[in-house]
Amino acid sequence: MGNLVEIENLTVAFRSKRREGLFRSGPSLKALDDVSLTIGQNETFGLTGETGSGKSTLAKVLVGLYRPTSGTVRLLGREIDYKKRKDIAFLRQNVGIVFQDPVRSLNPSLTVKEVITEALIAAKSIPKKDYDERINFITKLVGVTKDLLPRRPRELSGGQRQRISLARALVVPKKLLVLDEPTSALDVSIQAQVLNTLKKLKSELDMSYLFITHDINVIKYVSHRLGVLFYGRLVEVGDTRTVDTEPKHPYTQSLISHVLTLRKVGLQETVISEHRPAPTGCRYRIVCPAAFEKCAEVPNWVNLGGDHLVSCFLYDHSSQKESRALIPAAAATGGDLRVPPHEHS
Amino acid sequence: MAVDNVGENEARQTLAPAVSAPSSNVARPRNKGGDVVLEIKDLTIDFVSVDGRVRILNGVSLMAKKGEVVGIVGESGSGKTTLGMAILGLLDSPPANIVSGSITFEGRDLLKLKSSEMEKIHGTGINMVFQEPLDSLNPVYTVETQIGEALKVQRKRQDPPVPQESEGETKKLITDLLRNLCIDKPEEVLERYPHELSGGMRQRVAISISTVEKPRLMISDEPTTGLDAYVQSRILGMFSAQRKAGETLLYITHDLTIASQICDRIYIMYAGRVMEAGETRGVLQEPLHPYTSTLVASVPQGYEDASPLSVQLGEPPDLRNLPSGCKFNPRCPHAKDVCKETEPKLDEISAERYAACWRVDKELGKFS
């Protein structure tokens, strides 16, 4: 089975509005830097990272809202040329998106039915007589009752609005659904209901998910594979269970150890310092407890077996003389971010 | 060491022991029999509008002892924010109408105080951190001015008043404070305006304004909602440092995982009522009330192949249109006839453990 989406060396840069001179534009900021990943058929790919790591930028590239600065995006084997309208249309035909804020993503002046119908009209491929049948089918599936259809978004609760966003995205069948923090704005019991619905939907409609969230508990629960972004760069990709139980990259280790769970009752007394990305080389090296000289270069991807990839020199034995022992997760919890300098010199 | 900014690194080294102090959970100040700082009794608040009267809080009682972290957990519409605002006396009247009850802070009923007296309690007595820091920070003043202002108030109100520091000293104090919160380059942050900061940074500035006043009771309303795990950890770390200093903290949240981390006791609220209360560990590990069980079950556990989360359908309650009997009964899988007819009272089930549910057997002390 081929991959549904293949992203290769994707870079998205934003130019700063502040100009440095009359003819010189300001510095550009790479929201995504050389990101490569694939999403398989019927797979849920989880993408996580802290605020500003570029998660949403990737989502927007996949629906054609941002253009890549360089790199390629292939959908169903077809390379997308972001300058061609036809390609963008192809992208939108096959990729749906649900945003975080259910208030701002629905038109307040339309009724629920009109909101969903708009998506059908935009698709153009569906005959008008089929509209009602489709709306009935999808609303039943996502759990929107019929009495909600004539209402307007402001009369609905957050969970209902998010279900309507889902219905709108899926009323025309999609191959990939991008979910950008779909449950962050919801109450916990509603979040659980929406997660259950999402899992059910995926088994009934033949499609893949790109699930983006900073909530590790949620992403673990929904995704087959997990990718971790740190300031625009992917640092680790692998099977969710493997990444969760044996994180390799120092950043992932620290991230996983900071996840709050119900079982871990007790006070966390460490305070982590601000994450400042390094401008060159491995972006995590400024705060990394295991950083050494080599980290000033961009690390290669190392395959640890079973599609578990990590971008870190600690595991790259080809470019390193002595192989360093893995850092225990405890060292990466932020308690002590320093490694005695003599260890590396 | 391949770190390009050596100076920065040194700063972190000197700082590290101060912030990430040994995680001595053992030496936690519990003082169980400590003085009661805050006691709310039977508080009932209505909001009155042209559409009618809506009961936001209904007979809420709670208590916080000195040095305790008390969690108020509930979903939207449970009245937890209204409760926080009521303690501070920030509810506008109209629409708010306090029907009955009392809020006793250090022996004084706050509801009977004049606004001039209340003003003296604000800041150094009771302080609140709001969910949206942009709303609580002044957009036209720099971070330094705003923290400095709070510091001035704190100095003035001490008994006897402490003389104000010179401008240079104040600046140094504030810089140290921000550095202790792990804010990079505090000197630069001082000069900035709230809109120039990231969400997590803003929230930390808002919290530092509160902490610098050293309040005897701090209320924080969902301070980490919408922030990522790291920022959350940083903020929770700050609060834990504060409780070490013996401050009482009222922590309002909808997130059970956070509550389980920092709260000594929690109150579970639903539709303006306390449904269950008790020591955090007990409540979360052996919930008595079906609503608490629902909340616990809503926290995703396991991986992709795990079974669906066992939550009941249904939305948070509509306060304008509440069901009769137990307010949770339409969503409750265990509801009996009595639950639909009469509302249960909050009863002490076992020591320091309260629940409002007909299905909880008082003799057995558990759900049956």
Interface residues (C-beta under 8 A of the other chain):
Chain A: T44 E50 T51 G52 G143 S157 G158 G159 Q160 S184 A185 D187 V188 S189 I190 Q191 A192 Q193 L195 N196 K199 K200 H214 D215 I216 N217 V218 K220 Y221 V222 S223 H224 T240 R241 D244 L255 H258 V259 L260 T261 L262 K264 V265 G266 L267 Q268 E269 T270 V271 I272 S273 E274 H275 R276 A278 R285 I286 A291 F292 E293 K294 C295 A296 G334 G335 D336 L337 R338 V339 P341 H344 S345
Chain B: M1 A2 V3 D4 N5 E8 N9 R12 Q13 A16 V19 S20 A21 P22 S23 S24 N25 R28 E75 S76 L181 C182 I183 D184 S198 G199 G200 G226 L227 D228 A229 Y230 V231 Q232 S233 R234 L236 G237 M238 S240 A241 H254 D255 L256 T257 I258 S260 Q261 I262 T280 R281 L284 T294 L295 V296 A297 S298 V299 P300 Q301 G302 Y303 E304 A306 P308 L309 V311 Q312 L313 E315 P316
